[in-house]
Amino acid sequence: MRRSKEDSLKTRRAILIAARKVFAKRGVSQTSMEHIASAAGVTRGAVYGHFRDKAALFRCMREEVKVPLVDAIDEAMLHTPDDPLEGIERYLLAVVAALRDDAATRETFHILIFKCEYVGDLAVEMERQVGRTGELAAKLERAFRSAARLGLLRKKATARLDALETTAFLVGLVRLWLLDTSGGLVRRDAAKLVRSHVANLRA
């Protein structure tokens, strides 16, 4: 029984890895369950045994990356009660590092931004992305409110606007980072851009 469960988990993992590779290459709309099964070296029945349909497989692939990146912001900020802006900077740098160092994160964001048409069964995924972005902005706003109470924010700024500005900065940075395959646009200066962004928010 234990071996069977281990084999099942191994197969599921292989399917997810294969799906990420095929989605990144072909695009989500042009990928079939047959394509994924072939790439994973399993039967189409095995794929359906783990995932009801392509939309379910897509969601699982996305959750592996997006939830940790959003949730990690809480821990990053908890360790900087005297300077929440330092925690925000550390979080932004962690996202850049994940893009640089983790292929799964990099490929998943590439798929979400460039390789998916949010129509049909995947239309709801756009709503989820909006919701996740809202969660991130809300967490950032709480941190900026803490920074404001400590007198760390620039004058004539509000925690809400700073949070939205930082959210927009991060979304744009991730997009440009993925586009910059040659490394000459933003990748080599991404960390400097993050530090400059946070520095400009300080009093």
Order of alpha helices (4+ residues) and beta strands (2+ residues): alpha-alpha-alpha-alpha-alpha-alpha-alpha-alpha-alpha
